[in-house]
């Protein structure tokens, strides 16, 4: 069964627009996470950024205490955040690149160019009982490097696929890259997740990509929830995932 991890960052983005610097505010991303779980989500994803632009430290600690499913902490490979993760003990961390000027995570992690530091972090997480996923472009060199550093998962960056979705030829090229990367990762013993830009229109096409374990989806679900309600938005996404055969 293909699993759904709901990214709640954009709930916190809306809260911070009005309540930045305060100890409370609405909407509450933790309350949103609990609704997602009740609706059938298999896990909750939250990105604790170095600049704390949306998710705050108190959010991740409350998530750790209150959610019943799987907590996926997205994070930069930065000493402060690594230390927090080792204390927080989410079930899994997803290491991502982080640039201050971006609105959301736009590119894949350069694993091949950071073998030493990522190997160290993967080992520290493993010693702490935490699984590691690496958010990478569907590039053969990055997949190979991900296996070398000791991660258990890769999360394939589906942004280029999503951006080219309405251009059939370009979309098919990106799909072929994702298929090849998933097969390569699986062959190297890595589990395969995917995410970025996935929505209610493009998800069905992604079913051709093999070996997927989990999709991490945030913006599309949160934006749809404005008109349908969060529970309905999650359930509709889950229905679109039902036909996946891996």
C-alpha positions as CSV (number, residue, x, y, z in Angstrom):
1,X,0.0,0.0,0.0
2,X,1.3,3.4,-1.0
3,X,1.4,5.6,2.1
4,X,0.7,9.3,2.5
5,X,2.7,11.7,4.6
6,X,1.0,15.1,4.9
7,X,3.3,18.1,5.2
8,X,1.8,20.7,7.5
9,X,4.4,23.5,6.9
10,X,1.9,25.7,5.1
11,X,-0.5,25.6,8.0
12,X,2.3,27.2,10.1
13,X,3.1,29.6,7.2
14,X,-0.4,31.0,7.5
15,X,-0.2,31.2,11.3
16,X,3.2,33.0,11.2
17,X,1.8,35.6,8.7
18,X,-0.3,37.0,11.6
19,X,1.3,35.7,14.8
20,X,5.0,35.7,14.1
21,X,7.0,35.9,17.4
22,X,4.0,34.9,19.6
23,X,3.7,31.8,21.7
24,X,0.3,30.9,20.2
25,X,-1.8,31.6,17.1
26,X,-4.1,30.1,14.5
27,X,-4.3,28.0,12.6
28,X,-2.5,25.4,14.7
29,X,-0.3,23.0,12.7
30,X,-0.5,20.4,15.4
31,X,-4.3,20.4,15.4
32,X,-4.1,20.1,11.6
33,X,-1.8,17.1,11.9
34,X,-4.3,15.4,14.2
35,X,-7.1,15.9,11.7
36,X,-4.9,14.5,8.9
37,X,-4.2,11.4,11.0
38,X,-7.9,10.9,11.7
39,X,-8.6,11.2,8.0
40,X,-6.2,8.4,7.3
41,X,-2.8,9.9,6.7
42,X,0.0,7.5,7.5
43,X,2.5,10.1,8.7
44,X,3.1,13.8,9.3
45,X,5.9,15.8,7.8
46,X,7.3,19.1,9.2
47,X,10.3,21.1,8.1
48,X,12.1,22.8,11.0
49,X,14.1,25.4,9.1
50,X,17.1,27.2,10.4
51,X,15.4,30.5,10.1
52,X,12.1,29.2,11.7
53,X,10.1,30.8,9.0
54,X,7.1,28.6,9.6
55,X,7.4,25.5,11.8
56,X,8.7,26.4,15.3
57,X,10.5,24.3,17.9
58,X,7.4,24.1,20.0
59,X,5.5,22.6,17.1
60,X,7.8,19.7,16.6
61,X,7.9,18.9,20.3
62,X,4.1,18.9,20.4
63,X,3.9,16.8,17.3
64,X,6.3,14.3,18.9
65,X,4.0,14.1,21.9
66,X,0.6,14.0,20.2
67,X,0.6,12.3,16.9
68,X,0.1,8.5,16.7
69,X,1.6,7.8,13.3
70,X,5.0,8.5,11.9
71,X,6.8,11.8,12.4
72,X,9.1,12.8,9.5
73,X,11.3,15.8,10.3
74,X,12.6,17.5,7.2
75,X,15.8,19.3,8.0
76,X,19.1,20.8,6.8
77,X,22.3,19.0,7.6
78,X,23.1,21.7,10.1
79,X,24.6,21.2,13.6
80,X,21.8,22.9,15.5
81,X,19.1,21.0,13.7
82,X,20.9,17.7,13.9
83,X,21.2,18.1,17.7
84,X,17.4,18.9,17.9
85,X,16.6,15.8,15.8
86,X,18.7,13.5,18.0
87,X,16.8,14.8,21.1
88,X,13.4,14.8,19.4
89,X,13.7,11.3,18.0
90,X,11.3,11.4,15.1
91,X,10.8,8.1,13.3
92,X,12.6,9.4,10.3
93,X,14.4,12.6,9.2
94,X,14.6,13.8,5.6
95,X,17.7,15.7,4.9
96,X,17.1,18.5,2.4
97,X,19.0,21.5,1.0
98,X,18.1,24.8,2.4
99,X,18.4,28.3,1.0
100,X,17.2,31.3,2.8
101,X,15.7,33.0,-0.3
102,X,13.5,30.1,-1.4
103,X,9.8,29.9,-0.6
104,X,9.9,26.1,-0.4
105,X,12.6,23.5,-0.9
106,X,13.4,23.9,-4.6
107,X,16.2,21.5,-5.4
108,X,17.6,18.1,-4.5
109,X,20.4,17.5,-2.0
110,X,24.0,17.2,-3.4
111,X,24.8,14.0,-1.7
112,X,27.7,13.2,-4.1
113,X,29.4,16.5,-3.1
114,X,28.9,16.0,0.6
115,X,29.7,12.4,1.2
116,X,31.7,12.9,4.4
117,X,29.3,15.1,6.3
118,X,26.3,13.2,5.3
119,X,27.8,9.8,6.2
120,X,28.5,11.2,9.7
121,X,25.0,12.5,10.1
122,X,23.5,9.2,8.8
123,X,25.6,7.3,11.4
124,X,24.6,9.6,14.2
125,X,20.9,9.2,13.3
126,X,21.3,5.4,13.1
127,X,22.9,5.3,16.5
128,X,19.9,7.3,17.8
129,X,17.4,4.9,16.3
130,X,16.3,7.3,13.6
131,X,15.9,6.4,10.0
132,X,17.3,8.8,7.3
133,X,15.9,9.8,3.9
134,X,17.7,12.0,1.5
135,X,15.8,14.4,-0.8
136,X,17.4,14.0,-4.1
137,X,16.9,14.7,-7.8
138,X,16.3,11.5,-9.8
139,X,20.0,11.5,-10.9
140,X,22.1,8.3,-11.0
141,X,25.1,9.8,-9.3
142,X,22.9,11.1,-6.4
143,X,21.2,7.8,-6.0
144,X,24.5,5.9,-5.9
145,X,25.9,8.4,-3.4
146,X,22.8,8.0,-1.2
147,X,23.5,4.3,-0.8
148,X,27.1,5.0,0.0
149,X,26.4,7.4,2.9
150,X,24.2,4.9,4.8
151,X,20.7,6.3,4.4
152,X,17.7,3.9,4.4
153,X,15.5,6.0,2.1
154,X,15.7,8.4,-0.8
155,X,12.9,10.8,-1.5
156,X,12.8,11.5,-5.2
157,X,12.3,15.2,-6.0
158,X,9.2,15.2,-8.3
159,X,9.3,19.0,-8.9
160,X,10.5,18.9,-12.5
161,X,7.8,16.3,-13.3
162,X,5.2,18.5,-11.8
163,X,6.4,21.6,-13.5
164,X,6.4,19.9,-16.9
165,X,3.1,18.0,-16.4
166,X,1.2,19.9,-19.1
167,X,4.0,19.4,-21.6
168,X,3.6,15.7,-22.6
169,X,7.1,15.1,-24.0
170,X,8.9,16.9,-21.2
171,X,6.7,15.2,-18.6
172,X,7.5,11.8,-20.1
173,X,11.3,12.6,-19.9
174,X,10.9,13.4,-16.2
175,X,8.8,10.3,-15.6
176,X,11.5,8.2,-17.2
177,X,14.1,9.7,-14.9
178,X,12.0,9.0,-11.9
179,X,11.4,5.4,-13.0
180,X,15.1,4.8,-13.6
181,X,16.0,6.4,-10.3
182,X,13.5,4.3,-8.3
183,X,14.7,1.1,-9.9
184,X,18.3,2.0,-9.2
185,X,17.6,2.9,-5.6
186,X,15.6,-0.3,-5.1
187,X,18.5,-2.3,-6.6
188,X,20.9,-0.7,-4.1
189,X,18.8,-1.6,-1.2
190,X,17.2,1.8,-0.6
191,X,13.5,2.4,0.1
192,X,11.9,5.0,-2.2
193,X,9.7,7.9,-1.3
194,X,8.7,10.8,-3.5
195,X,7.4,14.4,-3.2
196,X,7.3,18.0,-4.3
197,X,4.6,19.6,-6.5
198,X,2.4,16.5,-6.4
199,X,-1.3,17.3,-6.6
200,X,-4.8,16.0,-7.5
201,X,-4.1,16.4,-11.2
202,X,-0.7,14.8,-11.6
203,X,-0.7,12.0,-9.0
204,X,-2.3,9.3,-11.1
205,X,0.4,9.6,-13.8
206,X,3.1,9.0,-11.1
207,X,1.7,5.5,-10.6
208,X,4.1,4.2,-13.3
209,X,7.1,4.8,-11.0
210,X,7.9,1.5,-9.2
211,X,8.9,0.7,-5.6
212,X,7.3,3.8,-4.0
213,X,6.7,3.5,-0.3
214,X,5.4,6.9,0.6
215,X,4.4,10.2,-1.0
216,X,5.0,13.4,1.0
217,X,2.4,16.0,0.0
218,X,1.7,19.4,1.6
219,X,0.8,22.5,-0.4
220,X,-1.9,20.8,-2.6
221,X,-3.7,19.3,0.3
222,X,-3.6,22.4,2.5
223,X,-4.7,24.7,-0.4
224,X,-7.6,22.3,-1.3
225,X,-8.6,22.2,2.4
226,X,-9.6,25.9,2.2
227,X,-12.6,24.9,0.1
228,X,-13.3,21.3,1.1
229,X,-12.0,21.0,4.6
230,X,-8.8,19.3,5.7
231,X,-10.3,15.9,6.3
232,X,-11.9,15.7,2.9
233,X,-8.8,17.0,1.2
234,X,-6.7,14.2,2.8
235,X,-9.3,11.5,2.0
236,X,-9.5,12.6,-1.7
237,X,-5.7,12.3,-2.0
238,X,-5.8,8.9,-0.4
239,X,-8.4,7.7,-3.0
240,X,-6.1,8.8,-5.8
241,X,-3.4,6.7,-4.3
242,X,-5.4,3.5,-4.0
243,X,-4.6,2.2,-7.5
244,X,-0.9,2.1,-7.0
245,X,0.6,-1.3,-7.5
246,X,4.3,-0.5,-7.1
